[in-house]
Amino acid sequence: MFTIYSKNARQDCEGNTRRDFLKVGAIGGSLFTLPNLLRAKAATPSTVTNKSVIWIWLAGGPTHVETFDPKMTAPSEYRSITGEAKTPLPGVTMGGTFPQIAACGDKMALVRSFAHGNSSHGNATKWVMTGYDDRQGTRPSIGSIAARQYGTTNPTTGIPTYVRMSRINGDGPGWLGTGYSPFDPNGQAVKSMKISVTDDRFTDRRSLLNSLDQINRAADGSGKMQGLDAFEQQAFELITGTSRDAFDINKADPGARKRYGKGLGESLLRARRLCESGCAFVTVSYGGWDMHGGIVKGLKGRAQQMDQAISALIEDLDQRGMMDDTLVVVTGEFGRTPKINSKGGRDHWGRLCTLALAGGGLKMGQVIGESSRKLEVPATTPITPQDLMATILQMYGLDHRMQFVNNQGRPVYLVENGSPITELV
């Protein structure tokens, strides 16, 4: 007898099991709780999506200038101090420390008019994660909305709908309830998935269940046991199959691991594997972008992993035919001051922010919006966090004006003021 569980597993108010993770008990006896759970899920209609989001969060506030809008025509104290890298798009460049990402420019959309106006780390993070200036932290994040809409786990593979690699302020469920929190693969849940039962004992128990099932069906003669095998099969696959393996990059092709690289690369390779197994929303946080001084040196330390890992992810998704169904979002809480300061850095700046997208079946190979001459504000209509949120919801095939009932019993629009980015859809 063994159990796979989370220390936080519980039933939420709507009867859905919390994602941390799947409970299996008494496999050798009469009670098999995971199939019972699967039967309960099957009895309740659920929406399934084949779309996924990989949300790459550059924590600390990445410079919009040295990443995706170098603007070498600006005065010298404003333009990129790391130069520029050419993309396949005529006349379009990125920051000079990102040549490999720049080479993927025809598969990306660079948004150069993304803004919200808040220069506080905490408040700006919540704004981008939820679409709202949500200082009380009551609004649900986009990932939690996906979990609420599609259920906490993929009904076929058992993969959690919403996974985070490391915590981001504002990435929680807000008034949707704790049942729609992100699953953390670094927590106890995944450790509990490592079963300490030998293969032969596990196979024996499976054979026993199959034998008992055949006897019961034959004795019954009514066909009522017809669906049991499918649930038992699914339960065993959740324990021994790709659900668990998707979290383990040691199972990935060695060549892929080398292309992605260490650190961020390992996280993005895991994210791709999770999406391939049915996860709908994965957040990956990569910090170190609060560069008030020494931005050239700082970028040398942060850009290499980002350049290798994101370019490898985009190329990998393209080669696997996953670009239409997987949207990569690269952003952070705000941009940096357009004018270099006396310390050779840039300070907090919410009036123009960093945003780049790839895939999702959206229109790529373009620049959306334009910054002002000195990279201070959008020179075109600003793209807001709610616009980004509406775009993601539409990518999923959802109405961005859909409503959920909040904790006060009132129907609330998920997106009150934004709309999908027209150039992308």
C-alpha positions, 0 to 999 in steps of 0.5 A: 500500500502506498499513497501519492498526495500533497500536504495541501490536498483538499476539496474546494467549494465546488468539489474539485480536488486541489492540484497538489497532486493525485492521491492513490491509496490501497492499490492492493485492496478493495478501495482504489481512490484515484479511479474513484476520483477519475470517475467523479471527474468523468461524471462532470463535464469539463472543458479541455484545451490543447492550448498552452502558455509559457510565461517567462517572467524577468523579475526585477523589471527588465530594461525595455531598451536593451531587450526588444527596443534598442532604438539606435536613432535615439540620443546616445544617453537613451539608446541601447548601450549594448548595441543591437542585433539584427533579426530576419525582419527588415529594419528590426533589431533587438538588444546586442546581447540577444543575438540568438533570440534576434535570429528568431525574430520572424517567429516573434511579435515585439510589443513596443507600446506595452505600459501601465504606469506603475513603478513599484515592484510589488504593485506592478507585478500584480498588475501584469499578472492579473490585469489590474492595479490589485494592491490587495491581491484579490484578483486571480492571475491568468494561470488561475483563471485557466485552472478554473476554466479547464479544471485543476488537472488535465482529464486525460494525462493528469498533468496540473493545468497551472504550474509555476517554477518559482513564486511570482508576486500576484500569481495566485487565485485571488477570490477564485479560491486556493483550489486554483493555486499553481502547482509547485514542482519544487514542493512536496507534491512531486517528491511524493510522486516518487514511488518506492515500490519495486516494478515487479510488486507494482506489476503484480498488483496491477495484474491482480486488479485486472484479474478481479475486474475480469472475474467481476465482469464475467460474474455480473454479465450486465456490462456495468463494469465496462468502464472500469478498465479505462479508469484503472488504466488511466490511474496506473498511467498517471502513476507510472507514465508521462505525467510524472516523467514530464517534470523530470528533464533527465528523461529528455533527449541529451541533445535538447538539454544541451541546446537549452543549457543550464538554469533558465534553460532547464526550466524552459525545457521542463515547461515545454515537456509539461505543455506537451503533456497537457499543461495549460499554463506554466510560469518560469521566473528568471530574476536579476533585472533590477539594474540600477547600475552597471547595466552592461556588466549586469546584462552579461551575467543575465543575457547569456542564459536567456538568449540561449534558453528562449531561442532554444525554446522557440526553435524546439516548439517550431520543430515539434509543430507546437507553435500554433498551440503554445504561446510564449510570453516574455515580460516583467513588472516594468521597464527601466528609465530611458535615460542612463543614470550616473551609475551606468544603469536604469531605474524603475519605469512603468510608463513603458514596459518590456513585452515579446510574444511567440507562437500561440497561433497568433500573427508573428514576425512583426513589431506592434506599437512604437515607443517615443523618440527617447523611449519614454512612453508609447508613441502609439496607442498603449497596449495594457496588461488587460489587453495582454490578458484578453489576447491570451483568453482569446488564444484559448478560444475564450470570450475575454468578456466572460464572467466568474462569480467572485467571493462576494457572490457577484458576477465579475468580468475578467477583463473590464477595459481591455481587448485582444491585441488586434495586430495579433489575431 
